[in-house]
Amino acid sequence: MFKILVIDDDTVIRELLKRTLKKQGYDVAVASNGEEGIQKAKELRPALMICDWIMPRLTGIEVCRQVKATPELSTTQFFLLTSLTAVGDRVKGLDAGADDFISKPIEMNELYARVRAGLRLHQLSRDLQTQKQLLETELSEAAEYVRSLLPEPLEDPVRVEAKFIPSRQLGGDCFDYFWLDSDSLSMYLLDTSGHGLRAALPSVSVLNLLRSRAIPNINYYQPSDVLRSLNTTFQMTYQNDKYFTIWYGVYNRISRQLIYASAGHPPAILLSGRHNNKLKIQRLKTPGMPVGMFLEAEYTDAHCHIENNSNLYIFSDGVYEIHQPDGSIWGLDSFIQALIRYNDFQPGSLTSILDRVKSMNLNQPFDDDFSLLKISFF
């Protein structure tokens, strides 16, 4: 049974509405002033409120504003009972959040019709709210599933740490690292276009394919060959128009050689040396279109010698494309300066970088996934 709350300082009107609506089968509560009405609304959480506009102390407009600012009353329909007919008054009521008006003197058939319409909107709002909550729960479960697939940190013979903070929506970032053999470490980070399940599914598919080495006739030690095979497998025409950027590398711990290739992805940053004022800074990137855009796309390899005491940072653009209050973007160069400032070889140092990015994001939820890998070579 729908619950209706009537707020009116006029005893006659209050009792008239109570008795009339009860005869229609509704559960009706009453309040004689605005303060009492707000308190009862929070206790009863009615489907609909009918409130007199002009009352002493707290007017109907003020009651309306407080009700609409209360989250637990978000689906409650609020009707203003008024003899005011000017357009300006109605606009004022709508601006305060009123959903409808009931004119004085009250015409009963109109009252019944408006109440029925208001209750239908209340039920629809509740249904939509339930569906939204179910969707949010499913997205949270999907995000947790993606997180469960990500690898555990490595300690020896190289240290690998990661920070992954999903955005408000399920995103398309994913990364992995694993030993191809006892000497060769494979590492990559990818970022699928868009958000939601449609973005997450290709990322999970790539992770599972590469981790299981399920793509035939591919040299996993040659990054350009990996990207070429992924581009053939994940053409956007067959993947709901989704493409992804990726940085892929293979490090040989005996020769200390890193071979890498990228496909439209931000450069990995290699910082060599223990003293920040003497750091050797390298941006590791090769030309190549994002995977899935063009079947004829070409990918090339590059090589880099890894010196002792080096840190390699691999990340998605969500870590630096941070909108600032003045409308600008924080940007890659500023993020690299943060890497330099907080670069060290102690476990857990990624937290300082994350805190720096959060401060630039005004500690708001990220608009895009935050994905950052740190590989330390000793």
C-alpha positions as CSV (number, residue, x, y, z in Angstrom):
1,M,0.0,0.0,0.0
2,F,1.4,3.4,-1.0
3,K,2.0,5.8,1.9
4,I,1.0,9.5,1.5
5,L,2.0,12.3,3.9
6,V,-0.2,15.4,4.1
7,I,1.3,18.6,5.6
8,D,-1.1,21.5,6.2
9,D,-1.6,23.9,9.1
10,D,-5.3,24.1,8.3
11,T,-7.1,21.4,10.3
12,V,-10.1,21.3,7.9
13,I,-7.9,20.8,4.8
14,R,-5.7,18.3,6.5
15,E,-8.6,16.1,7.7
16,L,-10.4,16.4,4.3
17,L,-7.4,15.1,2.4
18,K,-6.7,12.4,5.0
19,R,-10.3,11.0,4.9
20,T,-10.7,11.4,1.2
21,L,-7.4,9.6,0.3
22,K,-7.9,6.8,2.9
23,K,-11.2,6.0,1.1
24,Q,-9.2,5.6,-2.1
25,G,-7.2,2.9,-0.3
26,Y,-4.0,4.8,0.6
27,D,-2.2,4.8,3.9
28,V,-2.3,8.5,4.9
29,A,-0.3,10.3,7.6
30,V,-0.6,14.0,8.5
31,A,1.5,16.8,9.9
32,S,0.4,20.2,11.1
33,N,3.6,22.2,10.2
34,G,6.7,22.0,8.1
35,E,9.1,20.8,10.8
36,E,6.9,18.0,11.8
37,G,6.3,17.1,8.2
38,I,10.0,16.8,7.5
39,Q,10.6,14.6,10.5
40,K,7.7,12.3,9.6
41,A,8.9,12.1,6.0
42,K,12.3,10.9,7.2
43,E,10.6,8.3,9.4
44,L,7.9,7.1,7.0
45,R,9.6,7.6,3.6
46,P,6.2,8.2,1.9
47,A,5.7,7.6,-1.8
48,L,4.0,11.0,-2.1
49,M,3.8,14.2,-0.1
50,I,1.1,16.9,-0.4
51,C,2.2,20.1,1.3
52,D,0.5,23.4,1.7
53,W,2.6,26.3,0.1
54,I,1.8,29.0,2.7
55,M,2.4,28.0,6.3
56,P,3.9,29.8,9.3
57,R,7.6,29.3,10.1
58,L,8.5,26.8,7.4
59,T,6.8,27.3,4.0
60,G,6.0,24.6,1.5
61,I,8.8,25.7,-0.7
62,E,11.3,25.4,2.1
63,V,9.9,21.9,3.0
64,C,10.2,20.9,-0.6
65,R,13.9,22.0,-0.8
66,Q,14.8,20.0,2.3
67,V,12.9,16.9,1.1
68,K,14.6,17.0,-2.3
69,A,18.0,17.3,-0.6
70,T,17.4,14.1,1.5
71,P,18.8,11.1,-0.4
72,E,16.5,8.6,1.3
73,L,13.5,10.6,-0.1
74,S,14.9,10.7,-3.7
75,T,11.9,8.8,-5.2
76,T,9.2,10.6,-3.1
77,Q,6.9,12.7,-5.2
78,F,6.3,16.2,-3.8
79,F,3.0,18.1,-4.5
80,L,2.5,21.7,-3.5
81,L,-1.1,22.6,-2.4
82,T,-1.7,26.2,-3.4
83,S,-4.2,28.9,-4.4
84,L,-1.4,30.8,-6.3
85,T,-2.0,30.6,-10.0
86,A,0.6,33.0,-11.4
87,V,3.2,31.5,-13.8
88,G,6.0,33.0,-11.8
89,D,4.8,31.2,-8.6
90,R,4.6,27.9,-10.4
91,V,8.1,28.4,-11.8
92,K,9.4,29.1,-8.3
93,G,7.8,25.9,-7.0
94,L,9.3,23.8,-9.9
95,D,12.8,25.4,-9.2
96,A,12.5,24.2,-5.6
97,G,11.9,20.7,-6.8
98,A,8.1,20.3,-6.7
99,D,6.8,17.6,-9.0
100,D,3.2,18.8,-9.3
101,F,0.6,21.3,-7.9
102,I,-2.8,20.8,-6.5
103,S,-5.0,23.9,-6.8
104,K,-7.3,25.3,-4.1
105,P,-10.2,24.9,-3.9
106,I,-9.5,21.2,-4.3
107,E,-11.4,19.5,-7.1
108,M,-11.5,15.8,-6.1
109,N,-11.4,14.1,-9.4
110,E,-8.3,16.2,-10.3
111,L,-6.8,15.3,-7.0
112,Y,-7.3,11.5,-7.5
113,A,-5.9,11.7,-11.1
114,R,-2.8,13.7,-10.0
115,V,-2.1,11.4,-7.0
116,R,-2.4,8.3,-9.3
117,A,0.0,9.9,-11.8
118,G,2.5,10.8,-9.0
119,L,2.4,7.3,-7.5
120,R,3.1,5.8,-11.0
121,L,6.2,8.1,-11.3
122,H,7.3,7.1,-7.8
123,Q,7.1,3.4,-8.7
124,L,9.0,4.1,-11.9
125,S,11.7,6.0,-10.0
126,R,12.0,3.1,-7.6
127,D,12.3,0.6,-10.4
128,L,14.9,2.6,-12.1
129,Q,16.8,3.0,-8.9
130,T,16.7,-0.7,-8.3
131,Q,18.0,-1.3,-11.8
132,K,20.8,1.2,-11.3
133,Q,21.8,-0.5,-8.1
134,L,21.9,-3.9,-9.8
135,L,23.9,-2.5,-12.6
136,E,26.4,-0.9,-10.2
137,T,26.7,-4.2,-8.3
138,E,27.4,-6.1,-11.6
139,L,30.0,-3.5,-12.7
140,S,31.7,-3.7,-9.3
141,E,31.7,-7.5,-9.5
142,A,33.2,-7.3,-13.0
143,A,35.8,-4.8,-11.9
144,E,36.7,-7.2,-9.0
145,Y,37.0,-10.0,-11.5
146,V,39.4,-8.0,-13.7
147,R,41.4,-7.1,-10.6
148,S,41.6,-10.8,-9.6
149,L,43.3,-11.6,-12.9
150,L,46.1,-9.1,-12.4
151,P,49.4,-10.5,-11.4
152,E,51.0,-10.5,-7.9
153,P,54.1,-8.4,-7.3
154,L,57.5,-9.8,-8.1
155,E,60.5,-9.5,-5.9
156,D,63.4,-11.3,-7.5
157,P,65.5,-11.1,-9.6
158,V,63.6,-7.9,-10.6
159,R,61.0,-6.2,-8.5
160,V,57.6,-5.4,-10.2
161,E,55.0,-3.3,-8.4
162,A,51.7,-2.0,-9.7
163,K,48.9,0.4,-8.9
164,F,45.5,-0.1,-10.4
165,I,42.6,2.2,-9.4
166,P,39.5,1.7,-11.5
167,S,37.6,4.8,-12.5
168,R,33.9,5.4,-11.6
169,Q,33.0,3.1,-14.5
170,L,34.5,-0.3,-15.4
171,G,37.4,0.6,-17.7
172,G,39.5,-1.1,-20.3
173,D,43.0,-1.1,-18.7
174,C,44.8,-4.3,-18.1
175,F,48.4,-5.4,-17.5
176,D,50.4,-8.5,-16.9
177,Y,54.0,-9.7,-16.5
178,F,55.3,-13.3,-16.5
179,W,58.5,-15.3,-17.2
180,L,58.6,-16.7,-20.7
181,D,61.5,-18.8,-19.4
182,S,63.9,-18.6,-16.5
183,D,65.7,-15.5,-18.0
184,S,63.1,-13.6,-20.0
185,L,60.4,-11.5,-18.4
186,S,57.4,-10.4,-20.6
187,M,55.6,-7.3,-19.6
188,Y,52.8,-5.2,-21.1
189,L,50.0,-2.7,-20.3
190,L,47.0,-2.1,-22.6
191,D,44.2,0.4,-22.6
192,T,41.0,-0.3,-24.5
193,S,38.9,2.6,-25.8
194,G,35.8,3.6,-23.9
195,H,34.4,2.3,-20.6
196,G,32.1,-0.4,-19.4
197,L,31.9,-4.1,-20.1
198,R,32.5,-3.6,-23.8
199,A,35.9,-2.1,-23.0
200,A,36.8,-4.6,-20.3
201,L,36.0,-7.8,-22.3
202,P,38.7,-7.2,-25.0
203,S,41.3,-6.5,-22.2
204,V,40.5,-9.7,-20.4
205,S,40.6,-11.6,-23.7
206,V,44.1,-10.3,-24.5
207,L,45.3,-11.1,-21.0
208,N,44.0,-14.7,-21.2
209,L,45.4,-15.2,-24.7
210,L,48.9,-13.9,-23.9
211,R,49.1,-15.6,-20.5
212,S,48.1,-19.0,-21.9
213,R,50.1,-18.4,-25.1
214,A,47.1,-19.5,-27.1
215,I,47.7,-17.5,-30.3
216,P,49.4,-19.9,-32.7
217,N,52.5,-19.1,-34.8
218,I,53.6,-16.1,-32.6
219,N,57.1,-15.3,-31.2
220,Y,56.4,-14.1,-27.7
221,Y,60.0,-12.9,-27.4
222,Q,59.5,-10.5,-30.3
223,P,57.1,-7.6,-29.3
224,S,56.4,-6.5,-32.8
225,D,55.2,-10.0,-33.7
226,V,53.0,-10.1,-30.6
227,L,51.4,-6.7,-31.6
228,R,51.0,-7.8,-35.2
229,S,49.2,-11.0,-34.2
230,L,47.0,-9.1,-31.7
231,N,46.1,-6.6,-34.5
232,T,45.0,-9.5,-36.8
233,T,43.0,-11.2,-34.0
234,F,41.3,-8.1,-32.6
235,Q,40.2,-6.0,-35.6
236,M,37.6,-3.5,-34.4
237,T,35.2,-4.4,-37.1
238,Y,34.7,-7.7,-35.3
239,Q,35.1,-6.3,-31.7
240,N,32.2,-3.9,-31.3
241,D,34.3,-1.1,-32.8
242,K,36.8,-1.4,-29.9
243,Y,40.5,-0.9,-30.3
244,F,43.3,-0.7,-27.7
245,T,46.7,0.8,-27.2
246,I,49.5,-1.3,-25.8
247,W,53.1,-1.2,-24.7
248,Y,54.8,-4.7,-24.7
249,G,58.4,-5.5,-23.7
250,V,60.6,-8.5,-23.0
251,Y,63.6,-8.2,-20.7
252,N,66.5,-10.7,-20.7
253,R,68.2,-10.7,-17.3
254,I,71.4,-12.2,-18.5
255,S,72.1,-9.8,-21.4
256,R,70.2,-7.0,-19.6
257,Q,68.6,-6.2,-22.9
258,L,65.0,-4.9,-23.2
259,I,63.2,-5.3,-26.5
260,Y,59.9,-3.5,-26.8
261,A,57.2,-2.2,-29.2
262,S,54.2,0.0,-28.7
263,A,50.9,0.6,-30.5
264,G,49.6,4.1,-30.0
265,H,50.5,3.9,-26.3
266,P,52.2,6.4,-24.1
267,P,55.9,5.9,-23.8
268,A,57.4,3.9,-21.0
269,I,59.8,5.9,-18.9
270,L,63.2,4.5,-18.0
271,L,65.0,6.3,-15.2
272,S,68.6,5.1,-14.6
273,G,70.7,6.1,-11.6
274,R,70.2,6.6,-7.9
275,H,70.5,10.3,-7.7
276,N,67.6,12.4,-9.0
277,N,69.8,15.2,-10.2
278,K,71.9,12.9,-12.3
279,L,69.1,10.6,-13.6
280,K,69.3,9.3,-17.2
281,I,65.8,9.7,-18.6
282,Q,64.6,7.8,-21.6
283,R,61.2,7.7,-23.3
284,L,60.7,4.2,-24.8
285,K,58.2,4.2,-27.6
286,T,58.0,2.9,-31.2
287,P,55.6,4.0,-34.0
288,G,52.5,2.0,-34.5
289,M,48.7,2.5,-34.7
290,P,46.5,1.2,-31.9
291,V,45.7,-2.5,-32.2
292,G,42.4,-3.1,-34.1
293,M,42.3,0.1,-36.1
294,F,43.9,-1.0,-39.4
295,L,44.6,-4.6,-40.6
296,E,47.7,-3.4,-42.5
297,A,49.3,-1.6,-39.5
298,E,53.0,-2.2,-39.1
299,Y,54.9,-2.5,-35.8
300,T,58.6,-2.3,-35.1
301,D,60.9,-3.3,-32.3
302,A,63.4,-1.2,-30.4
303,H,66.2,-2.3,-28.0
304,C,67.5,-0.8,-24.9
305,H,70.3,-1.8,-22.5
306,I,69.2,-1.7,-18.9
307,E,71.8,-0.3,-16.5
308,N,72.1,-1.2,-12.9
309,N,69.8,0.8,-10.6
310,S,67.1,1.5,-13.2
311,N,63.3,1.9,-12.8
312,L,61.0,1.3,-15.8
313,Y,57.5,2.9,-15.5
314,I,54.7,1.7,-17.8
315,F,51.3,3.3,-17.6
316,S,48.1,4.3,-19.4
317,D,47.1,7.9,-20.2
318,G,44.6,7.9,-17.3
319,V,47.5,8.6,-14.9
320,Y,48.3,12.0,-16.5
321,E,45.3,13.2,-18.5
322,I,44.0,14.9,-15.3
323,H,41.7,17.9,-15.9
324,Q,42.6,21.0,-13.9
325,P,40.2,23.7,-12.6
326,D,41.4,26.2,-15.2
327,G,40.4,23.8,-18.0
328,S,43.9,22.6,-18.8
329,I,45.3,19.0,-18.6
330,W,48.1,18.1,-16.1
331,G,49.8,16.2,-18.9
332,L,52.6,13.7,-19.6
333,D,55.6,16.1,-18.9
334,S,54.2,17.0,-15.5
335,F,53.7,13.3,-14.7
336,I,57.3,12.5,-15.7
337,Q,58.5,15.2,-13.3
338,A,56.5,13.4,-10.6
339,L,58.2,10.1,-11.5
340,I,61.6,11.8,-11.2
341,R,60.7,13.4,-7.9
342,Y,59.5,10.2,-6.3
343,N,61.8,7.8,-8.0
344,D,63.6,5.4,-5.6
345,F,64.2,1.7,-5.0
346,Q,62.2,1.2,-1.9
347,P,59.1,-1.1,-2.0
348,G,55.9,0.9,-1.9
349,S,57.2,4.0,-3.5
350,L,54.4,4.0,-6.1
351,T,52.1,5.2,-3.3
352,S,53.8,8.6,-3.3
353,I,53.3,8.9,-7.1
354,L,49.6,7.9,-6.7
355,D,49.1,10.4,-3.9
356,R,50.6,13.1,-6.1
357,V,48.3,12.3,-9.0
358,K,45.3,12.2,-6.6
359,S,46.2,15.7,-5.4
360,M,46.3,17.0,-9.0
361,N,42.9,15.3,-9.4
362,L,41.6,17.2,-6.4
363,N,41.1,13.8,-4.7
364,Q,38.1,13.1,-6.9
365,P,37.3,9.7,-8.5
366,F,39.4,9.2,-11.6
367,D,37.7,9.8,-14.9
368,D,39.8,7.0,-16.4
369,D,41.5,4.0,-15.0
370,F,44.8,4.6,-13.1
371,S,47.2,1.9,-14.2
372,L,50.9,2.1,-13.4
373,L,53.7,-0.5,-13.4
374,K,57.1,-0.1,-11.9
375,I,59.9,-2.5,-12.8
376,S,63.1,-2.1,-10.7
377,F,66.4,-3.5,-12.1
378,F,69.3,-3.8,-9.7
